[in-house]
Amino acid sequence: MTFTVTLTSPFPTCTVKELLENHLLVPRKIRHFLRTKKHLLINGQQINWQSPVQMGDVITLTFDEEDYPQKNILFGDKKLVDCVYQDEHLIVVNKPEKMKTHANQPDELALLNHVSAYAGQTCYVVHRLDSETSGLILFAKNPFILPILNQLLEKRQISRQYWALVEGQFPHKTITYTDKIGRDRHDRRKRLVDNRQGQTAKTHVSRLKQFEKTCLVNCQLESGRTHQIRVHLSHHGFALVGDPLYGKESKRLMLHAHKLAFIHPLTREKITLTTTSKTFEAHLKTTSKRE
């Protein structure tokens, strides 16, 4: 397989080595393959890795089957996919609630299977949403871009924002929760605040609209721990409406990933995507009328 990238956006002048390592975030193992096999061309020519690369240069990367062994996945139903954005390297879709991001059993179908059917090729999970959560989710369309997107996620260069409807009067205009999150020893499905042994987690919360008994808030993640928003809010007395684990179950968990923003690591284009959920908005409308 071959990837061709044209640098038309503001990459600074740098060496081939610096481009791959610092800007395209190509993993060391893959950089080694490209170098030893002479599978990297600049404007159709082989050049020294210390040579400068300038805006407008065409970078051609060639990968063998042994570099990225073919992975097969059971295709699902492409009609179930609400595609928000895609190019040759990645795809973003609007996940419905009550659908798993990926399957846990070989014969099980989940969003990843449906997205792969829609794209016509095996796709790869970059980040996950809980089964009960709806909203924007990013997938890689090839194994080359996957570790690059993973590094962007680890470096907090992919912004994710959520709408959440919580129980009670939310007194803060803005607040940041930094409680560490760990596993619940008594219930393997759940997580809890564990400031001694838990993992670092940070959630920025801002109040959007206060109702009589509930409040709509916006949550922005700086980390991606399992159930992070649900644990942080419920721990501080604001369980999400419809949360079957940390609150009271109802028709749906009122959590929707409404915004995703990042710089495309290959084109340097700023991508900002937003979406809504019909069921989330319908439940919110019902709540506002009732209160």
PEZI-V361546 format. One record per pair of residues at least 12 apart in sequence whose C-alpha atoms are under 7 Angstrom apart, sorted by the first residue. I is the first residue (numbers start at 1). GAP is how many residues later the second one is. Records with the same first field share a line. If there is no record, write none. Layout:
I->GAP / GAP
//
This chain:
1->61 / 62 / 63
2->59 / 60 / 61
3->57 / 58 / 59
4->54 / 55 / 56 / 57
5->53 / 54 / 55 / 261
6->50 / 51 / 52 / 53
7->48 / 49 / 50 / 51 / 260
8->47 / 48
9->258 / 259
11->44
13->39 / 40 / 41
14->38 / 39
15->34 / 35 / 36 / 37 / 38
16->33 / 34 / 35 / 36 / 37
17->32 / 33
24->124 / 241 / 242
25->123
26->122
39->22 / 23
40->20 / 21 / 22
41->18 / 19 / 20
42->15 / 16 / 17 / 18
43->14 / 15 / 16
68->75
71->51
72->50
73->40 / 49
74->39
75->38 / 39 / 41 / 42
76->33 / 37 / 38 / 41
77->37 / 40
78->36 / 37 / 39 / 40
80->34
81->12 / 33 / 34 / 37
82->12
89->51 / 52 / 53 / 56
90->49 / 50 / 51
91->47 / 48 / 49 / 50
92->44 / 45 / 46 / 47
93->43 / 44 / 45
94->41 / 42 / 43
95->39 / 40 / 41 / 42
96->38 / 39
97->34 / 35 / 36 / 37
98->33 / 34
99->12 / 32 / 33
100->30 / 31
101->27 / 28 / 30
122->19
123->16 / 17 / 18 / 19
124->15 / 16 / 17 / 22
125->14 / 15
126->12 / 13 / 14 / 20 / 23 / 24
132->121
133->120 / 122 / 123
134->121 / 122 / 123
135->121 / 122 / 123
136->121 / 122 / 123 / 124
156->66
157->105
158->103 / 104
159->101 / 102 / 103
160->60 / 61 / 99 / 100 / 101
161->57 / 58 / 59 / 60 / 96 / 97 / 98 / 99
162->56 / 57 / 58 / 93 / 94 / 95 / 96 / 97
163->53 / 54 / 55 / 56 / 92 / 93 / 94 / 95
164->52 / 53 / 54 / 76 / 90 / 91 / 92
165->49 / 50 / 51 / 52 / 75 / 76 / 89 / 90
166->48 / 49 / 50 / 72 / 73 / 74 / 75
167->46 / 47 / 48 / 71 / 72 / 73 / 74
168->45 / 46 / 47 / 70
169->41 / 44 / 45 / 46
170->45
172->35
173->33 / 34
174->31 / 32 / 33
175->29 / 30 / 31
176->26 / 27 / 28 / 29
177->25 / 26 / 27 / 55
178->23 / 24 / 25
179->14 / 16 / 22
180->13 / 14 / 15 / 18 / 19 / 20 / 21
181->12 / 13 / 17 / 18 / 19 / 20
182->12 / 15 / 16 / 17
191->36 / 40
192->39
201->22 / 24
202->19 / 20 / 21
203->16 / 17 / 18 / 19 / 26
204->15 / 16 / 17
205->12 / 13 / 14 / 15
206->12 / 13
211->77 / 80
212->79
234->12
240->14
241->12 / 13
242->12
254->26
258->16 / 17 / 18
259->14 / 15 / 16
260->12 / 13 / 14
261->12
//
